[in-house]
Amino acid sequence: MRDLYHEAWRDNWGFTPMTENELAHLAGLLTAVPVPPIVRLAQVGGRPVGFSILKQALAPARGRLTRWGLPIGAWRLHRALHRVDRGRLLAVGVPSRQRHPGIGAVLALDAALIARARGWREVEVSWVLENNHAANRPLTSIGAAVFKRHRLCTRRLDHQGPA
């Protein structure tokens, strides 16, 4: 999975390869949530060519945990989860050599079908770069729409102004 992730994401802005320990830690964090994520692996000829990670959005229920703390907050969060009707597609990865057959679109459509089967009314796709056409094209082909944009700005801090 780590090699597939590296191959799929290496051309993205800000990409940094993960070590085995970092991947194991991230997997531990993802499985520690009340509703574990759904990880899908696409294969061609028995060889992995793409993956997706989908989870239930916890943000609508999050306030109950932070306001009360543990263990009461965890119990309230568990009770609130049945009202959460949104999901979040955390990651979709398809190596550049496999993007043309539509594997990314199939993984995105699969996530939408899983969400519908679970009764979720929407799925947010996290942090897709505006110029990542390989990721945006499959999403728009299944009817996804941009609803939020984040801009990254820079400012040089090494300028020495008047004293």
MARPA-366630 format. One line per field, with one value per residue (C-alpha): residue in three letters; chain; x, y, z. Coordinates in Angstrom, 3 decimals, always signed. Layout:
REM residues N
r <- [ALA|...]
c <- [A|...]
px <- [X|...]
py <- [Y|...]
pz <- [Z|...]
//
This chain:
REM residues 163
r <- [MET|ARG|ASP|LEU|TYR|HIS|GLU|ALA|TRP|ARG|ASP|ASN|TRP|GLY|PHE|THR|PRO|MET|THR|GLU|ASN|GLU|LEU|ALA|HIS|LEU|ALA|GLY|LEU|LEU|THR|ALA|VAL|PRO|VAL|PRO|PRO|ILE|VAL|ARG|LEU|ALA|GLN|VAL|GLY|GLY|ARG|PRO|VAL|GLY|PHE|SER|ILE|LEU|LYS|GLN|ALA|LEU|ALA|PRO|ALA|ARG|GLY|ARG|LEU|THR|ARG|TRP|GLY|LEU|PRO|ILE|GLY|ALA|TRP|ARG|LEU|HIS|ARG|ALA|LEU|HIS|ARG|VAL|ASP|ARG|GLY|ARG|LEU|LEU|ALA|VAL|GLY|VAL|PRO|SER|ARG|GLN|ARG|HIS|PRO|GLY|ILE|GLY|ALA|VAL|LEU|ALA|LEU|ASP|ALA|ALA|LEU|ILE|ALA|ARG|ALA|ARG|GLY|TRP|ARG|GLU|VAL|GLU|VAL|SER|TRP|VAL|LEU|GLU|ASN|ASN|HIS|ALA|ALA|ASN|ARG|PRO|LEU|THR|SER|ILE|GLY|ALA|ALA|VAL|PHE|LYS|ARG|HIS|ARG|LEU|CYS|THR|ARG|ARG|LEU|ASP|HIS|GLN|GLY|PRO|ALA]
c <- [A|A|A|A|A|A|A|A|A|A|A|A|A|A|A|A|A|A|A|A|A|A|A|A|A|A|A|A|A|A|A|A|A|A|A|A|A|A|A|A|A|A|A|A|A|A|A|A|A|A|A|A|A|A|A|A|A|A|A|A|A|A|A|A|A|A|A|A|A|A|A|A|A|A|A|A|A|A|A|A|A|A|A|A|A|A|A|A|A|A|A|A|A|A|A|A|A|A|A|A|A|A|A|A|A|A|A|A|A|A|A|A|A|A|A|A|A|A|A|A|A|A|A|A|A|A|A|A|A|A|A|A|A|A|A|A|A|A|A|A|A|A|A|A|A|A|A|A|A|A|A|A|A|A|A|A|A|A|A|A|A|A|A]
px <- [+0.000|+2.850|+4.491|+1.144|+0.596|+4.087|+3.662|+0.212|+1.011|+4.652|+3.787|+1.470|+2.539|+4.112|+4.318|+6.685|+7.193|+5.974|+8.127|+6.781|+6.419|+4.482|+2.119|+1.576|+0.859|-1.618|-3.356|-3.637|-5.218|-7.717|-8.826|-9.142|-12.162|-15.645|-16.469|-13.379|-12.734|-13.542|-10.390|-10.846|-8.077|-8.475|-6.635|-5.859|-4.612|-4.219|-1.894|-2.942|-3.434|-5.384|-6.907|-9.500|-10.148|-13.689|-14.939|-17.948|-17.567|-17.126|-17.140|-20.934|-20.714|-17.293|-18.466|-20.080|-16.733|-14.748|-17.375|-17.713|-14.401|-13.994|-15.840|-19.112|-18.021|-17.170|-20.588|-22.314|-20.233|-21.254|-24.924|-24.597|-22.963|-26.267|-27.369|-24.271|-25.269|-22.037|-18.848|-15.369|-13.233|-9.853|-7.696|-7.829|-4.582|-3.956|-0.425|+0.029|+0.565|-2.886|-4.967|-6.179|-8.396|-10.761|-9.718|-9.990|-13.556|-14.470|-13.034|-14.903|-18.153|-17.645|-17.296|-20.507|-22.381|-21.102|-22.178|-25.659|-25.975|-25.113|-27.709|-25.230|-26.517|-23.100|-19.416|-16.687|-13.515|-10.680|-8.062|-7.930|-5.593|-7.273|-4.736|-4.885|-6.902|-6.278|-8.232|-10.808|-11.941|-13.220|-14.989|-16.812|-17.686|-19.783|-21.456|-19.232|-19.138|-16.591|-18.115|-15.074|-11.682|-8.634|-5.774|-2.186|-0.341|+3.284|+5.170|+8.918|+10.113|+13.769|+13.297|+15.045|+12.950|+13.988|+15.364]
py <- [+0.000|+2.382|+1.917|+2.453|+5.642|+6.931|+6.172|+7.767|+10.935|+11.681|+14.382|+16.284|+19.602|+19.177|+15.378|+13.748|+9.966|+8.138|+5.780|+2.404|+3.790|+6.846|+4.680|+2.322|+5.310|+6.786|+3.414|+3.227|+6.696|+5.860|+2.619|+4.210|+6.300|+5.045|+4.093|+2.688|+3.878|+1.888|+1.199|+0.000|-1.402|-1.490|-4.265|-5.108|-8.631|-9.184|-6.177|-3.122|-0.036|+2.322|+2.875|+4.985|+5.742|+6.748|+7.499|+8.915|+12.631|+13.141|+16.955|+17.304|+15.229|+16.452|+19.215|+16.724|+15.074|+18.219|+19.844|+16.934|+15.041|+11.329|+9.014|+11.009|+12.784|+9.497|+8.110|+11.260|+11.094|+7.467|+8.414|+11.364|+9.353|+7.911|+11.469|+12.173|+11.777|+12.816|+11.095|+12.206|+10.716|+11.135|+9.923|+8.447|+7.350|+6.045|+5.996|+8.134|+5.096|+3.742|+6.939|+6.662|+3.551|+5.432|+3.728|+7.009|+7.517|+3.962|+4.473|+7.797|+6.250|+3.293|+5.721|+7.499|+4.181|+3.127|+6.502|+6.133|+2.597|+3.955|+6.708|+9.562|+12.507|+13.880|+13.036|+15.645|+14.968|+16.414|+18.806|+18.232|+20.703|+22.948|+22.068|+18.309|+17.520|+13.782|+13.917|+16.568|+15.034|+11.748|+13.655|+15.982|+13.015|+11.547|+14.878|+16.319|+20.110|+22.450|+23.978|+25.372|+26.701|+27.223|+29.417|+29.102|+32.404|+33.199|+36.142|+36.513|+37.050|+37.684|+41.305|+43.763|+46.939|+50.345|+50.195]
pz <- [+0.000|+0.831|-2.577|-4.311|-2.272|-3.140|-6.822|-7.000|-5.054|-5.894|-8.494|-6.111|-4.641|-1.201|-1.387|+1.098|+1.109|+4.237|+6.221|+7.365|+10.916|+9.712|+7.681|+10.621|+12.891|+10.399|+10.024|+13.818|+13.956|+11.223|+12.848|+16.307|+15.295|+16.262|+12.668|+10.911|+7.340|+4.244|+2.253|-1.330|-3.474|-7.264|-9.068|-12.675|-13.288|-9.545|-9.225|-7.160|-9.344|-7.086|-3.663|-1.896|+1.775|+2.755|+6.265|+8.016|+8.723|+12.451|+12.459|+12.944|+16.146|+17.330|+19.675|+21.989|+22.685|+23.333|+25.531|+27.933|+27.736|+28.271|+28.996|+28.835|+25.650|+23.933|+24.853|+23.520|+20.322|+19.811|+20.240|+17.823|+15.024|+13.790|+12.897|+10.784|+7.149|+5.457|+4.462|+3.566|+0.846|+2.518|-0.334|-3.804|-5.357|-8.859|-10.318|-13.429|-15.673|-14.667|-14.838|-18.419|-18.010|-15.639|-12.403|-10.470|-11.711|-10.712|-7.206|-6.812|-8.063|-5.717|-2.791|-3.841|-4.015|-0.580|+0.825|-0.674|+0.732|+4.193|+3.914|+3.615|+1.586|+0.592|+0.446|+0.689|-1.254|+0.780|-0.538|-4.283|-5.924|-8.474|-11.174|-10.494|-13.610|-13.220|-9.946|-10.858|-14.163|-12.648|-9.876|-12.245|-14.484|-11.647|-10.831|-8.090|-7.754|-6.157|-3.019|-1.213|-2.273|-0.113|-1.268|-0.124|+0.093|+0.701|+2.133|+2.350|+5.899|+5.201|+4.020|+6.296|+6.501|+7.824|+11.365]
//
